[in-house]
Amino acid sequence: ASLQFAVHHLKVKVLLVLGHEMCGAVKAAMLPDEVLEKEPLQLAEALQNIKSGLDQDRLKHLHDSRAHDREAVTTNVKQQ
């Protein structure tokens, strides 16, 4: 929503989307769906949106937690 506002109302021409390791939103998005469904509607929708863009097949092969988190954040930034 922030990016859409910047483009449509502020007429921003260039966007730069960054991510960071240990992102709480990406970690939360990887929780089971039944956990996400208990969150407030807007938060649950935002987390499901992030989750839908993650490459679950690729992530399940990463056993190192830092590598897993880093790949999830990288994938999320690419989806934005």
C-alpha positions as CSV (number, residue, x, y, z in Angstrom):
1,A,0.0,0.0,0.0
2,S,2.9,2.4,0.8
3,L,4.4,1.8,-2.6
4,Q,1.1,2.2,-4.4
5,F,0.5,5.5,-2.6
6,A,4.0,6.8,-3.5
7,V,3.5,5.9,-7.2
8,H,-0.1,7.1,-7.7
9,H,-0.3,10.1,-5.4
10,L,3.3,11.3,-5.0
11,K,4.2,10.4,-8.6
12,V,7.4,8.6,-7.5
13,K,9.2,7.3,-10.6
14,V,11.8,4.9,-9.0
15,L,11.2,2.4,-6.2
16,L,13.8,0.4,-4.4
17,V,12.6,-2.5,-2.4
18,L,15.0,-3.8,0.3
19,G,14.9,-6.7,2.7
20,H,16.8,-7.5,5.8
21,E,17.8,-10.7,7.5
22,M,15.7,-11.9,10.4
23,C,12.6,-10.2,9.1
24,G,9.8,-10.8,11.5
25,A,7.1,-10.4,8.9
26,V,8.7,-13.1,6.6
27,K,9.2,-15.4,9.6
28,A,5.6,-14.9,10.7
29,A,4.4,-15.6,7.1
30,M,6.1,-19.0,7.3
31,L,3.9,-20.1,10.2
32,P,1.2,-22.7,9.6
33,D,-2.0,-21.4,8.0
34,E,-4.0,-22.2,11.1
35,V,-1.8,-19.9,13.2
36,L,-2.1,-17.1,10.6
37,E,-5.9,-17.4,10.5
38,K,-6.0,-16.4,14.2
39,E,-4.4,-13.0,13.5
40,P,-6.5,-9.9,12.8
41,L,-7.8,-10.0,9.2
42,Q,-5.5,-7.3,7.6
43,L,-2.4,-8.8,9.2
44,A,-3.4,-12.3,8.2
45,E,-4.0,-11.2,4.6
46,A,-0.6,-9.4,4.5
47,L,1.2,-12.5,5.9
48,Q,-0.7,-14.8,3.5
49,N,0.4,-12.5,0.6
50,I,4.0,-12.8,1.7
51,K,3.7,-16.6,2.2
52,S,2.2,-17.1,-1.3
53,G,5.3,-15.6,-2.9
54,L,7.8,-17.8,-1.0
55,D,9.3,-20.8,-2.9
56,Q,8.2,-23.5,-0.4
57,D,9.9,-26.3,-2.4
58,R,13.2,-24.5,-2.3
59,L,12.9,-23.5,1.3
60,K,12.2,-27.0,2.5
61,H,15.6,-28.2,1.3
62,L,17.5,-25.6,3.4
63,H,18.3,-27.0,6.8
64,D,20.4,-24.1,8.1
65,S,18.1,-21.6,9.7
66,R,20.1,-18.5,8.7
67,A,20.2,-19.7,5.0
68,H,16.5,-20.5,5.2
69,D,15.6,-17.0,6.5
70,R,18.0,-15.3,4.1
71,E,16.4,-17.2,1.1
72,A,12.9,-16.4,2.3
73,V,13.7,-12.7,2.6
74,T,15.4,-12.7,-0.8
75,T,12.4,-14.3,-2.4
76,N,10.0,-11.9,-0.7
77,V,12.0,-8.9,-2.1
78,K,12.0,-10.4,-5.6
79,Q,8.2,-10.8,-5.4
80,Q,7.7,-7.2,-4.5
